[in-house]
């Protein structure tokens, strides 16, 4: 088994490095080695390494900026993915690719299931959906893992942003009408590695799976929980949870339209793994504990 990981320095890639033993059978590739706007680099790396499994943890995730950089978002999230899928087909490698709740419009009254019809609202979601389409059309073996609200102690994410703001500002406003579940990069990495082990035993079939923490919350709920967790750990913040005010998505005035319902139903994946997804608070708490340990809020 040989595993090639694109996006080795991102949130999920960094967590994968923690759990996959580094040896000649595993290669992590960062953005300098594989520029996703240059498909020839992807092809050369893949041909040279000859992987049995490819993990694509690269993504253009700047949701608002994507509205201004559509061609770049499509290049990274769709066209580069098409090249990876073609390489996977040629090598008969299993491709594990991460997608997003943004492929849906958020109008459903229940958590989205894998067979629900996508209807992305903005450029980011459209580019990710097109990447999914390219994978399916390539004819390779694949697992598309849709996830949501990814958090970790590395990279850019909501938890790090809100805690930095709470450290410096005495009042905050946070959106209260977008509902989902923060999902830790650590959970995503762990599940990915379990799936690769299963595929090595010929226990996997190609398909789309939702990988998301259990439970649900608004961004406001997550912010309040995170701030309380930090204060209870003895860290001084300028803003306590009583000074966090809820606002609507319309009041937030973002460039890109967000889905109000980002809930994903992970039952299909839970059946495959014979395990339940942990509650979102577990991932948030673990991320915060790691940030405190690293001195993020000093």
Protein Blocks (a to p, Z undefined) as FASTA:
>chain_A
ZZddehklmmklmmmmmmmccdfkbccddfklmccklmklmmmmmmmnopabdcdfbdcf
bfklmmmmmmlmmmmmmmmmmmmmmmmmmnopacdddddfklpgolacbdcdfklccddf
blmlmmmmmmmmmmmmnopacdddddehiacfehjdfklmmmmmmmmpcbdcddfkbccd
dddfklmmmmmmmmmmmmmnopaccdddddddedjddfklmmmmmmmmmmmnopacfbdf
klpccddfklnopabdcdfblcdcfklmmmmnopacddfklmmmmmmmmmmmnommZZ
